[in-house]
Amino acid sequence: MTNNRINESAFIGLFKEVCQKCFGHAISEPLSETDSKLLANTIFEQTGLVIGVKSIKNYSHYILNSREGKRENPSAATLDTLSRYILNAPYTDEIKRKEKEGHHPWWFQYRNNFVQAKSPLVRTTNKKRIPLLVLTTIPIVALALFIWFYEKQKPRELFNDDFNTLRQDSLEKKGWILKNPDNNYWNKREGLPGALTLFTLVGDNWPAEAATTAPVIKNMLVRKIESDCFTTELHFKNFIPTKSWQQAGILLSEDSTFRGKSLRLTIGYNDFFGGYSKPPEIIIQAVGSSENGNLSKPEEIVHLNLFTGDPGNDSLIRNNLSMSALKIEKKGNHYRFLFTNGPMGSFAFREAARGEFSIQPNYIGIFAMQGLADKEYPMPVRINSFNLMGIDCRK
């Protein structure tokens, strides 16, 4: 096979891998304008390098509709950018790449891997027989070094959603999974432009003692966590709960059922004081369970009174909850729970609590609910943004 044919075959394989990684499935038809923009943005967010939307669209037409598509010959820089995305290369920009990696090493690394994967097994003769131990040991050592190097160099997980697009297919392409849908209220998720609207429906991820059905949180959006150590934030607009157990926040879980080991951080409303007469309160609450399968009752980690519902405080509470946010930081088994609130989104986070918890979450959910209340008060909860970022576990 000629060098040009090898380059073309490697490019086609590379582009298909890029699409598989971005969209979570193999593509079978040329990309739309919207999907091309999504792929271009995803590549830029991970690599720091730009590939034009039109170029991506043209590549997909050439690869998947080769008879009609114009022949494409991407530059070495473009091939290097696509390879950096697949091989999880460190984040950079064009200036740094030209200074340090102008020879486009990531493209040649991908190309070499591609050629080796496609090459037939080498047959040895009696005259030049290579010991079996050498043949098996060298690839294993090389693979171990390769994995070690790229694990050290690969960029941290980074995901952000401003909820400007709330179509079901768009959410799924971004990695969201909808759990326990209530279509009546899920269809109202676009109530405020530029925000995700959820509702405080009756539900919980822990059952009541007399519950006869499995606990569920309706319309919870869930995604996989790829990092061992991370920070995550959830930002609200004008969320002011007014009825008992109304709350919204972040839920971490070791499994996709969200019924085993978990940690939950919320802004919520509380007016239960064990028979004592007290004004209702708006609180920051963190609750956790270190047992699988709901074998024990959850433990309240944080119960921080933000505001007391005394007469005359309504306007003050509204002003101070115009913008609010929750944040969880995880390093190993050490967790920090933080919050912020105020009339502007620039107020700094404050720590509510920290501690060691034996939970290694693999999934994260964002939700609104009312617990297992007797009467449902479906208040709209407007979520401005969500982000999840991997961090260095060693620092």
C-alpha positions as CSV (number, residue, x, y, z in Angstrom):
1,M,0.0,0.0,0.0
2,T,1.4,3.4,-0.9
3,N,2.0,6.1,1.6
4,N,-0.9,8.2,0.4
5,R,-3.3,5.3,0.6
6,I,-2.1,4.6,4.2
7,N,-2.6,8.2,5.1
8,E,-6.1,8.2,3.6
9,S,-7.1,5.0,5.4
10,A,-5.8,6.2,8.7
11,F,-7.6,9.5,8.3
12,I,-10.9,7.8,7.6
13,G,-10.4,5.5,10.6
14,L,-9.4,8.5,12.8
15,F,-12.5,10.6,11.8
16,K,-14.8,7.7,12.5
17,E,-13.2,7.2,16.0
18,V,-13.6,10.9,16.7
19,C,-17.3,10.8,15.9
20,Q,-17.7,7.6,18.0
21,K,-16.1,9.3,21.0
22,C,-18.0,12.5,20.7
23,F,-21.5,11.2,20.0
24,G,-21.3,7.8,21.7
25,H,-22.1,5.8,18.6
26,A,-20.8,5.1,15.1
27,I,-22.1,7.5,12.5
28,S,-23.9,6.1,9.5
29,E,-24.7,9.3,7.5
30,P,-23.0,12.6,7.0
31,L,-23.1,15.1,9.9
32,S,-25.6,17.8,10.0
33,E,-24.6,21.5,10.6
34,T,-25.7,21.2,14.3
35,D,-23.7,18.0,14.8
36,S,-20.7,19.5,13.1
37,K,-20.8,22.5,15.4
38,L,-21.1,20.2,18.4
39,L,-18.1,18.1,17.3
40,A,-16.0,21.3,16.6
41,N,-16.8,22.7,20.0
42,T,-16.1,19.4,21.7
43,I,-12.7,19.1,20.0
44,F,-11.8,22.7,20.9
45,E,-12.9,22.2,24.6
46,Q,-10.6,19.2,25.0
47,T,-7.6,20.1,22.8
48,G,-7.6,23.9,22.7
49,L,-7.3,23.7,18.9
50,V,-9.8,24.7,16.2
51,I,-11.2,22.7,13.3
52,G,-13.7,24.5,11.1
53,V,-17.4,23.4,11.2
54,K,-17.5,23.4,7.4
55,S,-14.4,21.2,7.2
56,I,-15.9,18.7,9.6
57,K,-19.1,18.6,7.6
58,N,-17.1,18.1,4.4
59,Y,-15.0,15.3,5.9
60,S,-18.2,13.4,7.0
61,H,-19.7,13.8,3.5
62,Y,-16.4,12.5,1.9
63,I,-16.1,9.5,4.2
64,L,-19.7,8.4,4.3
65,N,-20.8,9.4,0.8
66,S,-17.6,9.1,-1.1
67,R,-19.1,8.9,-4.6
68,E,-20.6,12.4,-4.2
69,G,-18.4,13.9,-1.6
70,K,-15.5,16.1,-2.7
71,R,-12.1,14.4,-2.2
72,E,-10.6,15.7,1.1
73,N,-7.0,16.1,1.9
74,P,-6.8,17.4,5.5
75,S,-3.6,19.1,6.6
76,A,-1.1,17.5,9.0
77,A,-2.2,20.0,11.6
78,T,-5.8,19.0,11.3
79,L,-4.9,15.3,11.5
80,D,-2.8,16.0,14.5
81,T,-5.7,17.8,16.2
82,L,-8.0,14.9,15.6
83,S,-5.4,12.5,16.9
84,R,-4.9,14.6,20.0
85,Y,-8.6,14.4,20.7
86,I,-8.6,10.6,20.4
87,L,-5.3,10.0,22.3
88,N,-6.2,12.5,25.1
89,A,-3.2,14.7,24.5
90,P,-2.5,17.6,26.9
91,Y,-4.5,20.9,26.3
92,T,-2.6,23.4,24.2
93,D,-3.1,26.2,21.6
94,E,-1.7,26.9,18.1
95,I,1.2,29.0,19.4
96,K,2.4,26.4,21.9
97,R,1.9,23.6,19.4
98,K,4.1,25.4,16.8
99,E,6.8,26.0,19.3
100,K,6.9,22.5,20.9
101,E,5.1,20.1,18.6
102,G,5.3,21.5,15.1
103,H,6.2,18.0,13.8
104,H,2.7,16.8,14.7
105,P,3.7,13.8,16.8
106,W,0.2,12.8,17.8
107,W,-0.9,12.2,14.2
108,F,2.2,10.0,13.5
109,Q,1.5,8.2,16.8
110,Y,-2.1,7.5,15.7
111,R,-0.9,6.6,12.1
112,N,1.7,4.1,13.4
113,N,-0.9,2.5,15.7
114,F,-3.3,2.3,12.8
115,V,-0.8,0.7,10.5
116,Q,0.3,-1.9,13.1
117,A,-3.3,-2.8,13.9
118,K,-4.0,-3.4,10.2
119,S,-0.7,-5.3,9.4
120,P,-0.8,-9.1,9.3
121,L,1.0,-11.1,11.9
122,V,4.7,-11.5,11.1
123,R,5.7,-15.0,10.1
124,T,9.1,-16.1,11.2
125,T,11.3,-18.6,9.4
126,N,13.7,-21.2,10.9
127,K,16.6,-19.0,9.8
128,K,15.4,-15.9,11.6
129,R,13.2,-17.1,14.4
130,I,12.6,-14.6,17.2
131,P,12.1,-16.2,20.6
132,L,8.4,-16.2,21.7
133,L,9.2,-14.6,25.0
134,V,10.7,-11.6,23.2
135,L,7.7,-11.3,20.9
136,T,5.3,-11.3,23.7
137,T,7.3,-9.3,26.3
138,I,8.2,-6.3,24.1
139,P,4.6,-5.4,23.2
140,I,3.4,-5.8,26.8
141,V,6.1,-3.5,28.1
142,A,5.5,-1.0,25.3
143,L,1.8,-1.0,26.0
144,A,2.3,-0.5,29.7
145,L,4.6,2.4,29.1
146,F,2.2,3.8,26.6
147,I,-0.8,3.6,29.0
148,W,1.3,5.1,31.8
149,F,2.5,8.0,29.7
150,Y,-1.0,8.9,28.4
151,E,-2.6,8.5,31.8
152,K,-0.1,11.0,33.1
153,Q,-0.6,13.4,30.1
154,K,-4.3,13.1,29.3
155,P,-6.4,16.2,30.1
156,R,-8.7,16.3,33.1
157,E,-12.4,15.6,32.5
158,L,-14.2,18.8,31.7
159,F,-17.9,19.1,31.0
160,N,-20.1,22.2,31.1
161,D,-23.8,22.7,30.2
162,D,-25.5,26.1,30.0
163,F,-28.7,24.4,29.0
164,N,-29.2,26.6,25.9
165,T,-30.4,23.5,24.0
166,L,-32.8,21.1,25.8
167,R,-34.0,18.9,23.0
168,Q,-33.9,15.2,24.1
169,D,-31.4,14.2,21.4
170,S,-29.1,17.1,22.2
171,L,-29.1,16.2,25.9
172,E,-28.4,12.6,25.1
173,K,-25.5,13.5,22.8
174,K,-24.0,15.5,25.7
175,G,-24.1,12.4,27.9
176,W,-27.2,13.1,29.9
177,I,-29.6,10.2,30.8
178,L,-33.1,11.0,31.9
179,K,-34.2,8.9,34.9
180,N,-37.9,8.2,35.9
181,P,-39.5,10.6,33.4
182,D,-42.8,12.3,34.2
183,N,-43.7,13.6,30.8
184,N,-46.2,16.1,32.0
185,Y,-43.5,18.1,33.8
186,W,-40.5,17.1,31.7
187,N,-42.3,18.6,28.6
188,K,-42.2,22.0,30.6
189,R,-38.4,21.9,30.9
190,E,-38.0,24.9,28.5
191,G,-40.1,27.2,30.7
192,L,-37.3,29.8,30.9
193,P,-34.9,30.4,27.9
194,G,-31.4,29.6,28.6
195,A,-32.2,27.4,31.7
196,L,-33.4,23.9,32.5
197,T,-36.6,23.9,34.4
198,L,-37.3,21.0,36.8
199,F,-40.2,20.7,39.3
200,T,-40.3,19.7,42.9
201,L,-42.3,16.5,42.5
202,V,-42.9,14.0,45.3
203,G,-40.0,11.5,45.4
204,D,-36.8,10.6,47.1
205,N,-33.8,8.3,46.7
206,W,-34.3,6.8,50.2
207,P,-37.6,5.0,51.0
208,A,-39.8,5.8,54.0
209,E,-40.1,3.0,56.5
210,A,-43.6,2.1,55.4
211,A,-42.9,2.5,51.6
212,T,-44.2,-0.3,49.5
213,T,-42.5,0.8,46.2
214,A,-38.9,1.6,45.3
215,P,-37.9,5.2,45.9
216,V,-37.5,7.4,42.8
217,I,-36.6,11.0,41.9
218,K,-38.6,12.0,38.8
219,N,-37.0,13.8,35.9
220,M,-33.5,13.4,37.3
221,L,-30.7,14.1,34.7
222,V,-27.8,11.7,35.2
223,R,-24.3,11.4,33.7
224,K,-21.3,9.2,34.1
225,I,-18.3,10.4,36.1
226,E,-15.0,9.6,34.5
227,S,-12.6,11.1,37.1
228,D,-11.5,9.8,40.5
229,C,-11.1,13.3,41.8
230,F,-13.3,16.2,40.7
231,T,-15.3,19.3,41.4
232,T,-18.9,19.8,40.3
233,E,-21.2,22.9,40.5
234,L,-24.9,23.5,40.0
235,H,-26.2,27.1,39.6
236,F,-29.8,28.2,40.2
237,K,-31.8,31.3,39.4
238,N,-34.5,32.5,41.8
239,F,-35.0,29.2,43.6
240,I,-36.8,30.0,46.8
241,P,-38.6,26.8,48.2
242,T,-41.7,27.6,50.2
243,K,-43.2,24.2,51.1
244,S,-42.0,21.4,53.3
245,W,-39.2,19.2,51.8
246,Q,-39.0,21.1,48.5
247,Q,-35.3,20.9,47.5
248,A,-33.0,20.8,44.5
249,G,-29.3,19.9,44.1
250,I,-26.6,17.3,43.3
251,L,-26.7,13.6,43.9
252,L,-23.6,11.3,43.7
253,S,-23.9,7.5,43.5
254,E,-21.7,4.5,43.1
255,D,-24.3,2.8,40.9
256,S,-26.8,3.9,38.2
257,T,-29.8,3.0,40.4
258,F,-29.0,5.7,42.9
259,R,-30.2,3.4,45.7
260,G,-26.9,2.3,47.2
261,K,-24.0,4.4,48.5
262,S,-24.7,8.0,47.8
263,L,-24.1,11.6,48.8
264,R,-26.6,14.4,48.3
265,L,-26.2,18.2,48.6
266,T,-29.3,20.5,48.3
267,I,-30.9,23.8,48.9
268,G,-34.3,23.1,50.6
269,Y,-37.1,24.1,52.8
270,N,-37.7,22.8,56.3
271,D,-40.6,23.4,58.7
272,F,-40.4,20.2,60.8
273,F,-39.1,20.6,64.3
274,G,-40.4,17.5,66.1
275,G,-43.5,19.3,67.5
276,Y,-41.7,22.5,68.5
277,S,-43.0,25.8,67.2
278,K,-40.3,27.5,65.1
279,P,-40.3,29.7,62.0
280,P,-39.6,27.7,58.8
281,E,-36.2,27.8,57.4
282,I,-34.3,27.6,54.1
283,I,-31.3,25.4,54.5
284,I,-28.2,23.9,52.9
285,Q,-28.4,20.2,53.6
286,A,-26.0,17.3,52.8
287,V,-27.1,13.8,53.4
288,G,-25.2,10.5,52.8
289,S,-25.4,6.8,53.0
290,S,-22.3,4.6,53.4
291,E,-24.3,1.3,53.0
292,N,-25.3,-0.4,49.9
293,G,-28.9,-1.2,49.1
294,N,-30.4,1.2,51.7
295,L,-29.3,-1.1,54.5
296,S,-29.2,1.8,57.0
297,K,-30.9,5.2,57.3
298,P,-29.1,8.1,55.7
299,E,-26.9,10.4,57.8
300,E,-27.4,14.2,57.8
301,I,-23.9,15.6,57.3
302,V,-24.9,19.3,57.0
303,H,-28.0,21.2,58.2
304,L,-27.1,24.9,57.7
305,N,-29.8,27.5,58.2
306,L,-29.5,30.1,55.4
307,F,-32.7,32.1,56.2
308,T,-35.5,32.0,58.7
309,G,-39.0,32.7,57.4
310,D,-39.8,35.4,59.9
311,P,-42.5,37.9,59.0
312,G,-41.2,40.7,56.8
313,N,-38.2,38.7,55.5
314,D,-39.7,37.8,52.2
315,S,-38.1,40.5,50.1
316,L,-34.7,40.0,51.8
317,I,-34.8,36.3,51.1
318,R,-35.8,36.8,47.5
319,N,-33.0,39.2,46.9
320,N,-30.4,36.9,48.5
321,L,-31.6,33.9,46.6
322,S,-31.7,35.6,43.2
323,M,-28.6,33.6,42.4
324,S,-27.4,30.5,44.3
325,A,-25.1,27.5,43.6
326,L,-23.9,24.3,45.2
327,K,-20.5,22.7,44.8
328,I,-18.9,19.4,45.8
329,E,-15.2,18.7,45.7
330,K,-13.8,15.2,45.9
331,K,-10.2,14.0,46.4
332,G,-9.9,10.4,47.3
333,N,-12.4,9.8,50.2
334,H,-12.2,13.5,51.2
335,Y,-15.2,15.6,50.3
336,R,-16.0,19.4,50.7
337,F,-19.5,20.7,50.5
338,L,-19.8,24.4,49.4
339,F,-22.5,26.9,48.6
340,T,-23.0,30.5,47.5
341,N,-26.0,32.8,47.3
342,G,-26.7,36.5,46.7
343,P,-28.2,39.0,44.2
344,M,-25.3,38.4,41.8
345,G,-23.7,35.3,40.4
346,S,-20.1,36.5,41.4
347,F,-20.4,35.8,45.1
348,A,-17.7,33.5,46.4
349,F,-18.4,29.9,47.5
350,R,-18.4,29.2,51.3
351,E,-17.7,25.9,52.9
352,A,-20.6,24.2,54.7
353,A,-18.7,21.0,55.7
354,R,-16.0,18.6,54.9
355,G,-15.3,15.0,55.8
356,E,-14.1,11.5,54.9
357,F,-16.7,9.2,53.2
358,S,-16.2,5.7,51.9
359,I,-18.0,6.2,48.6
360,Q,-16.5,6.2,45.1
361,P,-19.2,7.8,42.9
362,N,-19.5,6.7,39.3
363,Y,-22.7,8.7,38.5
364,I,-23.9,12.2,39.2
365,G,-27.5,13.4,39.1
366,I,-29.1,16.9,39.2
367,F,-32.7,17.0,40.4
368,A,-35.6,18.8,42.1
369,M,-38.0,17.0,44.4
370,Q,-40.3,17.3,47.4
371,G,-39.3,14.2,49.3
372,L,-42.1,11.8,50.4
373,A,-44.6,14.5,51.2
374,D,-48.3,13.9,51.6
375,K,-49.2,16.7,49.2
376,E,-47.3,17.7,46.1
377,Y,-46.4,21.3,45.4
378,P,-44.7,21.3,41.9
379,M,-42.5,24.5,42.2
380,P,-40.4,25.3,39.1
381,V,-36.7,25.1,39.7
382,R,-34.6,27.0,37.1
383,I,-31.0,25.7,36.6
384,N,-28.7,28.1,34.8
385,S,-25.7,25.8,34.4
386,F,-23.9,22.6,35.5
387,N,-20.2,21.7,35.3
388,L,-18.0,18.8,36.2
389,M,-14.2,19.0,36.1
390,G,-11.6,16.4,36.9
391,I,-8.8,17.6,39.3
392,D,-5.4,16.3,40.3
393,C,-5.8,13.8,43.2
394,R,-2.2,14.5,44.4
395,K,-2.7,18.2,45.3
